[in-house]
Amino acid sequence: MKTYVKYSLIAWLLFAAIVTWVFLSVSDLSSSILRVLSFVVPQMALFYLNLIWLSCSYLEQKRKKTYYLLLFLLIALHVVLFVPVDFYLDQYFPLDIPHFQERPVFFVYMGRFMTSIPPIIISALIWKSLQLRRRTEESLELKNKMLDAETKALKAQINPHFLFNSLNNIYSLSQVKSEKTGDAILHLSEILRFVTYESEKDKVNIKDELKQIHNFIQLQFLKDENQENVRVEIGQPEQSLQIAPMLLLPFIENSFKHSNFEDKSTGWIDIHIQFKGSTLSMHIKNSSRLDPGQKDKVGGVGMENVKKRLSLIYPGKHQLKIKETPTTYEVKLELKLS
């Protein structure tokens, strides 16, 4: 509002200067100044009273009847107070315009009434634009809050799902009293630290995200030393690249979970993550379990949530293609990082 008042004052000063210049062509300086004061000052008063007082106090509070009643009284007061001023100026400070001094009384009243309309309309339009701008800002703020809340909710769904599967893997190792159980717990503890402290951030360094992918893969490799059917290729990103946390890991987890990679004859996984400038390209392809019934329903939760997070956090900055056949599952992701 203060900005609008400041610029409108400048506009009124320019308007007063133009009106003074017009009056100077038909009267002397003193008459012109008096005419401008009697013409511009009442209009300014109507303008600011409607913009700052009437609209804010009554229109904004949905009190339209009171608003229009007060507006009518304000215009009537303007006419009643300044018509005598017009008669006085016509008599003692006449303008050099033929027949102007002989104006009918009705013409004087109508002229003063008509001059009250433009400032009322302009101030109403400015107030409407202020309202629209404020509602737009409130809508954007609400949208951002909803986006943040939904993103946090999706994180809360992904993290327990991931931890649940990891703990199942460690439990399997402990059941056979594997010496690798300790290493598995170490890898999981790093992932837990990341999930607990880093995933609350909006963005993390891309290398931190890739490190958790490495920890997860090593956690899977502890089950079996022979991993010739798993091919992993991860490029070196720029040091400054940032990414939303826990965004890539669900894709990696999904490939290990549903590929049946433990079966060296039918199961396999190919993981490629490369960088070109600030663009991340991830291509994952893996075998699918022959028995669809072996897939649990929880697996879909993580994938659906990561899709939603991509659409919320990176709108227009990512391309995700998923292709599924009876024997293969393929993911291609291109992501423009900050």
N, C-alpha and C positions, 0 to 999 in steps of 0.2 A: 504493500500500500504506500509506504514512504517513497518508493521509487516513482510510482505513478503520480503522486502529489508533486514531487520535485519537477518532473518533466512537464506536467500540466501547467505549473506556474510559469515555466519558460514559454509554453505555448500561449498562455494568456498575455504575457508581456509582449510577445510578437504581435498578437491580435490587437492589443491596445495601441501599439506603434502604427499598425496599418490603418486603424480607424482614425487615429490622430492625423495621419497624413491625408486621409480622405477629407476630414473636416477642415483642414487648413486650406483646402482649395475653395471652400465656400464661406469661410469665416476667419477671424483673426485668431492669434495664439491663445489668448485667455478664454475666448468662447469655445475653442476646440477642446481645450483641457477640461472645461466644465462639462461639455457634452460627452467626452470620453468617460469621465468619472461617473456621470449619471447613467451611462449606457453599459459600460464594461463591468464596473464594480458590482451592481446588482446581479448581473449574469454570473459573475464569479461566485457570489454568495449562494445563489441557487445551485450552481454546479457542485460546490464543496459540501453544502448542507445535504444534498441528495446522495452524494458519493460516500461521505464519511459518517453521516448521522442517520438519515432516513433509511437508506438501503441496508446498512449494517444492523440497525436496531430493530427494524420491522420486517423488511423483506427476508432477511436471513433467518429471522425467528418465525417465519410463516404467518406473519400478521399482516396480510395483504390489505384487508379492509382499512385498518388503522393507517397503513402506509399511504393508500390513495387518498384518504380523508385529509391527512396532514399535508400531503403534496398539493392538494387542491387549495387548502387554506394558505399554504406558503405562496402559491402563485397569485391568489387573490390579494394577499397582503402586499406582494410586490407591485401589483397593479395599482392598488389604492394609495400606496405611499409615494409612488414615483410619477403617477400621472400629473399631480399638482406641480412636481418639479419640471416636467416637460412643458406645462403651460407657462411657468415662470421663465424658463429658458427661451421659449418662443417669443415672449414679450420683451425681455431685457437683453437677451443675447441671440438675436435672430440669425438664421442662416441665410446666405445670399442665394436662395433658391426661389424662383417664381412660384407664387401661390402657396408656399410652404407655411407662411404665417397664418393663412386662412383655413387651416385644416379643421374639418369638423370634429366635434368632441368625440364622436364614436370612433373616428379614425385614430385619435390619440390613444383611446383605451385599447382598441384592437391592436395597434402597433406595439404598445407596451406588453400586452398579453402574448403576442406572437414572439417577442424577443425572449420570453421566459421559456419557450418550448425547446430550442436547440440545446441549451446547457443541461436541461433535465434529461433529454434523450441521450446526449453524449455521455453524461455521468452514469446513466443506467447501463449503457453498453460497456463502459469501462468496468463497472462493478460486476457485470455478468462475465466478462473475460477474466477478472480476478477470481471469481468463483470457480470458473471452469479450470483455470490453471491450478488452483488449490486442490480441487477434486482429482485432477490428473496426477498431481504429486502424491496425494494420499493414496490413490489407487496403485501407483508405482511402488510406494513404500509398502503397502499391504501385500502386493504381489511378491516383492523381494523377501518379505518376512515369511510368506507362505512357501516360497521357493527354498529358503533356508531351513524351515521346519520340515518340509518334505524330504530334503536332502539328508538331514540328520536322521529322520525316521528310516530312510532307506539304508543308511550306514548301520543303524542299530539292528536292522534285519540281516544284513550281510555278515557282519562280524561274528555273531553267535553261530551262524550256519557254518562259517569257515572253521571256527574253533571246534565245533562239534565233530567235524570230519577229521581234523588233525588229531584230536584226542583219541578218536577211534583207531587211527593208525598206530599211535604209541601204545595203546592198549593191546593191539595185535602183537607188537614186538615184545611187550612184557609177558604175554602169555607163553611165548616160546623161550623166555629168559634170554633174549638176544643181548649181546654185548653192545649193540648199537642203540639201545634204549637211551643211554646217557646222551649220546650225540643228538638223538631225536629230540630229547627234552631241551637241549641247548638251542637247537634251531627254532624250536617252537617258542622258547622264551624270548628270542629276538623278535619273532613275529608278534608275540603278545605285547612286547614293549611298544612296537610300532602301532599295533591296533589300539592300545590303551592311551598312548600319549600323542602320536602323530596323526592318527585318523580323525582327531577332533578338529584339526586345522582345515582350512578351506583348500590350501594347496601345499604340497611338499616337493622337495627336490626330486627330480625324476630318478636319480641314482638311488635314493632311499627306497623308492617303489621297486626298482629293479633288484635291489638287494633282498627284498622280501620274496620276490619271485625265485631268486637263487636259493634262499633258505627253504622255501616250500619244495622246490625240486629236489634239493638234497634230502629233505625229509622223506620224499617218495623213494629216492634211490637207496635209502637205508634198508628197504625191504629186500632188495636183491642187488648184488654187485654187478650182475650182467644186465646192462641197460643199452645194448646195441640197437634195440628197436626204438629208442627214444633219442631224437636229434634236436638239440637246442642250439640256436645261434642268436646271440644278443649283441647288437652293435654298441658303440660308445656315443652317448648323447653329449650335447653341449652342457657344460657345468651349470649354467644358469637356468636351464629349463625347469618349469614347475608343472605339476599335474595334481589333479584331485586324488587324494589317497584311496587305496583299496579299489582302484578302478580297473586295473589290468589283471590283478590276481585272480578274480573269479573266473576269468576265461581260462587261465592256466589250470586252475583247480578243476574246472569242468572237463578239460581234456584228459587229465589223469583219472578222474573219477569214472568216466564213461567209456574209456578206450579199451579197458581190459588189457592194459599194457603188460601185466604180469604174464600173460600167455604169449610166449615168444613166437609162436607159429602164426597167430592171427592178430595180435594186438600191436599197435604202433602209434607213435606220436611224433609230429614235426612242429617245432616252435621256432618262428623267426620274428625277431623284433629289430627293426632298423630305424635309423634316423637320417633325415635329410633336412638340414637346417633345423627349424622348429617343428617340423612335421614328423610325427611318429607313425610308422607303418608296422602293423602286427598281423602276421599270417599264421594261423594255427590250424592244423589238420590232423585228425586222429581217426582211428578205427572206432566203430560203434559196436557195442555188445550185441551179440547175435540174439540174445533173449531180451526183448524190451522190458519184460517184467522185472529184470534185475535192477532197472533204474528206479531209484526212489523218488518220491514226489518232492522231497526237499530240494533236490538239485535244481528244479525249475525256479525256485524262489530267488536264488542268487543271481541267475542269468537275467531274469526279468527285472530285478532291481537295478542291475548294472546298466541295462538298457535305459531305464527311466532316468538314472543319474546322468548318463550321457546326454539325453535329450534336455535335461534341466540345466546342467552345468555348461555344456558345449553346444548350444543350439546353433546350427549353421556352420559349425566348426569340426564336424566329424562325419564320417561315412562308415556305416557298419553293415556288412553283408554276411549273412549266415546261410549256409547251404547244407542241407542234411539229406542223406540217402540212407537206404537200409544198412549200408556197411561203413559209411564215412560221415564225419561231422567236420565242417570247415567254417572258420571265422576269418574275415578280413576286416581290419579296422584301420582307418586313416584318421589321425587326430592332430589338429593344429594346437600346439601347446603354447603357453604364455612364456 
